[in-house]
Amino acid sequence: MDRARLPLTAAARVEVPFHDVDAMNVCWHGHYLKYFEIGRAALLRTFDYDYPAMQASGYLWPIVEAHLKYVRPAAYGQALEVRTELLEFENRLKIGYEIVDVASGERLTKGYTIQVAVCAATRELQFVSPAVVFEKLGQR
C-alpha cells in the first residue's frame, strides 16, 4: 500500500439492540463507544492489525482519549453505519468516526479516539508507533 491510499477507511453496520435503549427508547450515550469499537475493529482489519495481531506483535494499544459529539439520538432497531478513518499513525493511532442512519444517511454521532502503543513485556509507553504499524501500512 502506498501513501496515496491513506487515510484508510472502513464501515460496519450495527442495529441498535433493545438492551442499548433507555425507557424513552433512546440509545444510552455510553453505548456509542461500543459502536465506535465495532467500527475500529473493522478499520484495523483492513490493514491486518486487529487486536490479535496487535497482541502478537508485542504491543498493547490502550485508548487514552475519546471524544464524541452527539447530533441526533439512535433508537431501538435503527440500522446504523459506523464509518471509520485512520487519521494519524506515526506516533499514535487516531481514528475518526461517524455514525449515520442507514436509511437516511443522516449523521447521528461523530468523534475520535486516540490509542498509544505500550510494550507488552515492559509496559513502557512508546513515543512513536512501532515499526510493525508502518510495515502493515506499507510505509517502510
ABEGO torsion letter per residue (X at the ends): XBAAAOBBBBBBBBBBBAAABBAAGBBBAAAAAAAAAAAAAAAAAAAGABAAAAAAAGBBBBBABBBBBBABBBBBGBBBBBBBBBABAAABBBBBBBBBBAAAGBBABBEBBBBBBBBAAAGBBBABBBAAAAAAAGAX
